[in-house]
Amino acid sequence: MNTIRVTRGRGAIRTTERHVSELYNDSDELANSLAAIEALAQETKRPVAEVKQVYEVELARLKSDARITDYLLLFASRRTRTRLSRVAH
């Protein structure tokens, strides 16, 4: 199974692992995420696999602290776009 490792914190490093199957709450969330990943891949001209990896790390980071989850996919997309653009420059 695929795992995502998330490192967080200031000063101290905390690592959590989350199985990809546990990352998405339901099939709609998975479908919406895959659509966002494909759109980001086209926009950034990056391979889908690379975008998916960055996106899922960002989504896992956001979900680990989120109380309200309504906009997590949007925020994960924005953070993914930002990270990919930093690498390109």
C-alpha positions in Angstrom: 0.0 0.0 0.0 1.1 3.6 -0.7 1.9 5.7 2.3 2.4 9.4 2.7 4.9 10.7 5.2 4.1 14.2 6.6 6.7 16.2 8.5 5.4 19.1 10.6 6.3 21.3 13.4 8.7 24.1 14.4 11.8 22.9 16.2 10.5 19.4 16.7 9.8 17.1 13.7 6.8 14.9 13.9 6.2 12.3 11.3 2.9 10.6 10.6 2.0 8.0 8.0 -1.4 7.8 6.4 -2.5 5.2 3.9 -3.7 6.7 0.6 -7.0 4.7 1.0 -7.5 6.5 4.3 -6.7 9.9 2.8 -10.0 10.3 0.9 -13.3 10.2 2.8 -15.3 8.9 -0.1 -15.4 8.2 -3.8 -16.6 11.7 -4.6 -13.6 13.3 -2.8 -11.3 10.9 -4.6 -12.8 11.8 -8.0 -12.7 15.6 -7.3 -9.0 15.2 -6.2 -8.1 13.3 -9.3 -9.7 15.9 -11.5 -7.8 18.6 -9.7 -4.6 16.7 -10.0 -5.0 16.2 -13.7 -5.8 19.9 -14.2 -2.7 20.9 -12.2 -0.6 18.5 -14.2 -1.8 20.2 -17.4 -1.4 23.7 -16.0 2.1 23.1 -14.7 3.2 20.8 -17.5 4.3 18.2 -14.9 3.7 14.4 -14.9 0.5 13.4 -13.2 2.4 11.1 -10.8 4.5 14.0 -9.6 1.5 16.3 -9.1 -0.4 13.5 -7.3 2.4 12.9 -4.9 2.7 16.6 -4.0 -1.1 17.0 -3.8 -1.6 14.1 -1.5 1.2 15.2 0.9 -0.4 18.7 1.0 -3.9 17.2 1.6 -2.6 15.0 4.3 -0.9 17.9 6.0 -4.1 20.0 5.9 -6.3 17.1 7.1 -4.1 16.4 10.0 -5.1 19.7 11.7 -8.4 20.5 10.1 -11.6 20.9 12.0 -13.6 22.2 9.1 -12.9 20.3 5.9 -15.1 22.0 3.3 -12.3 23.7 1.4 -9.4 21.3 1.9 -9.3 20.2 -1.7 -9.1 23.8 -2.8 -6.3 24.6 -0.3 -4.5 21.4 -1.3 -4.6 22.5 -4.9 -3.3 25.9 -4.2 -0.5 24.6 -2.0 0.4 22.1 -4.7 0.5 24.7 -7.4 2.7 26.9 -5.2 5.1 24.1 -4.4 5.4 23.0 -8.0 6.0 26.6 -9.2 8.8 27.0 -6.6 10.6 24.0 -7.9 10.3 25.3 -11.5 12.0 28.6 -10.7 
